[in-house]
Amino acid sequence: MTLRGQFVLPGAGQVHVFSDTAALADAVAQRIAELVQASVAQQGVCRIALAGGSTPQQCYEKLRGLPLPWAHVHIYFGDERCLPAGDAQRNDDMARRALLQHVPIPAGQVHPMPVELGAVEAALRYAQELAQAGALDIVLLGMGEDGHTASLFPNDPALESTALAVAVDDAPKPPPQRVSLGMATLNAANHKLFLVAGSGKRAALLRIAQGERLPAAQVLDAEWFMDEAALPNRI
């Protein structure tokens, strides 16, 4: 069940609250399917950036069962850890296992971040690839307990960069080296969808509701999908 109008986040487009993560993941999968169909119908292509994390993984497992025009979809990634190709902790590897190996999407239309080259070189190359692609149609995002999104952490200089993709050298979570879509890229996307679940996110959501500009709050006009466990006790 979707509960509307009971929680307000400054700068958000819409807020949807669900009873649990399964209902949340199902709703996001249906929303993605709707947006993909519309984008392909309008322009013949849909460019979507995937997020890492357990809640997005549940969403991908539901999404792979939906009939979508995968031949017209291009897959990008919101961020990536600087780990060797094929490492199980990489977001692209999780996406492959949960979704990409199950759907008929051409291999050339999956665009992983080349983080095995190091954060700086990978960010430069990915920015060039994004410049050629144009604005993303859909970006999926999570939020950490500190309010970070993608790999844009509070007080990191990368937040201020106007680059399409940015190198992160000192992330507070391991590994410290990462690559992230820049804030300008996130805000330029046609549709931004946040997936936020669990009681560990309550404090950050409360801070955003009270007006604090944590990194997630700097993504404007996004649709927020959250479960009841993430809702702050007071607003």
Sequence and secondary structure as in RCSB ss.txt:
>XXXX:A:sequence
MTLRGQFVLPGAGQVHVFSDTAALADAVAQRIAELVQASVAQQGVCRIALAGGSTPQQCYEKLRGLPLPWAHVHI
YFGDERCLPAGDAQRNDDMARRALLQHVPIPAGQVHPMPVELGAVEAALRYAQELAQAGALDIVLLGMGEDGHTA
SLFPNDPALESTALAVAVDDAPKPPPQRVSLGMATLNAANHKLFLVAGSGKRAALLRIAQGERLPAAQVLDAEWF
MDEAALPNRI
>XXXX:A:secstr
  B SS   TT SEEEEESSHHHHHHHHHHHHHHHHHHHHHHHS EEEEE  SHHHHHHHHHHTTS   GGGEEE
EESEEES  TT TTSHHHHHHHHTGGGS   GGGB    GGG HHHHHHHHHHHHHHH S SEEEE   TTS BT
TB TT GGGG  SSEEEES  SSSSS EEEE HHHHHHSSEEEEEE SGGGHHHHHHHHTT   GGGGSTT EEE
EEGGGS S  
